[in-house]
Amino acid sequence: MTIECTVNGTRRTFECEPTEPIWRHISAEGAQDGPCDGGRCMRCTVLLAGRPVPACILPAYRVQGMEVTTIEGLGSHELFQDIMRAFDKVGISRCEDVLPALVMLAWQLLSERGVTAQEEIPQWSRAFQSRCAGPDEFERALRLASKLRGRRRNERNRR
């Protein structure tokens, strides 16, 4: 099957089986297999139409005509920088096992809702857990990233 999609803003076409995981076709390393066993580590999380999904179990047919964004594709955006600053401050940035998943979830929440409603944060902070970052750390980081994003918007509006 020929798959056409956009990965990090670049149009890509590749041949593969419809149910083959998309990871090896979109990863920066060109890995032959997913980085984990069945989506458990979440290192390969990408945004598919703005939603976090582990690419190692994402079948190729699902990305046909879609926009796929890897963590590398977020690197130059201001929101990504705000999220990473917040994660650094809280200590989540050292959590390599789920960092892409946490970043993608934070990205989804902050980009969809703008400055996230404070009462919604605890419900989303329970979505991912790791050995080095629990729900409380993610909640603190999400609140901080939300504040940083709000400040950046205020600065732009004053100009």
Secondary structure, DSSP 8 states (H G I E B T S, - for coil): -EEEEEETTEEEEEE--TTSBSHHHH-TT--SS-SSSSSSS-TTEEEETTEEEETTS-BGGGGTT-EEE-HHHHTTSHHHHHHHHHHHHHTGGG-TTTHHHHHHHHHHHHHHHSS--GGGHHHHHTS---SS--HHHHHHHHHHHHHHHHHHHHHHHH-
